[in-house]
């Protein structure tokens, strides 16, 4: 389809004719007989165009235009009238109308205006999304630390998915930060003001699952002395995060599928349907398709949950981030305990970079906290990694430290590391380091 158009006209014959012209040209059209009907279909994120007659009972086209401009001054509104004159056209354009077409008009005249208006609207929506992503950039980098290419890609993917309402399946090794990613998908979404409700499916006894998810009425079962709102209902308008969703019992999988399909639920012991609006984010350790093949997970539910997927890279695949993360978590631990974290020795740094980190970020946090407290943590053994690989990781970390210290000032980095400009550029490109990531907000490049 070429785009969305709302047609407003109190005369059914004209409304239907305009709708037919537009649909034959590939547009998706909704028609309304009044201004109030049209207003109910439009919000600030509406991606299309509105075409309205001027002379209508109740609110006319000019009054509708005023309300739409107040909602979003960048929403293209095309006004049509058989009673128009030059002063009315000028007034409409001053009020914010995109175009003004007098009856009778040819389909080509209308289609040309709609095409141009949709092109403008598309650019406005794209620019808004880019501005929103830019505004969130510093915040998400504070939540998901790392300068490696895999982390940059992950943050970009999260911001893109956060702007939607699709269900997401998060895959990742133990300790890789699946709940943190789920929180970012919620916090940077339009649902951020509503609840984020997390439930670890592996931690709930099977006999309590239904009450935990769907809630219950007083007296629904022995011991149910009062009404209880379940996790799904509590997440209404927000996000439900199901960790280790592969542990969800088959009986509850059926009921969850029904909630996702019908957007309603019934508390245990009640026949009343309750409407819910939620986004479901799930996290898994095993391949969920293997669970489907083994008959432990419903295939239809799998496809409902896996509309989009996010793969979290393990720490061993982003070694450039290890020292940065270690220093961050060690600093946090030292601050909590009112002390200073001891600096890393070259030998300690080499061991950190050479370790395979099977427990991922969770294991790294533990090591950083013990280091900050001066405890004799067991030294991680280096993984089977070649000298060249260890040297690459060490070089990437040195470059990162220098860029961070000099706040992205290339001239200062060249002096600090005693490298010519061309060599520095080549090394930064090879390690995926961008100077813009280190520049203070609002700074002007001088080198």
Beta strands, then each sheet from edge to edge (+ up, - down):
strand 1: 4-8
strand 2: 28-32
strand 3: 49-53
strand 4: 77-81
strand 5: 99-102
strand 6: 168-171
strand 7: 196-200
strand 8: 239-243
strand 9: 264-265
strand 10: 274-275
strand 11: 279-284
strand 12: 308-311
sheet 1: 2+ 1+ 3+ 4+ 5+
sheet 2: 7+ 8+ 11+ 6+ 12+
sheet 3: 9+ 10-
end
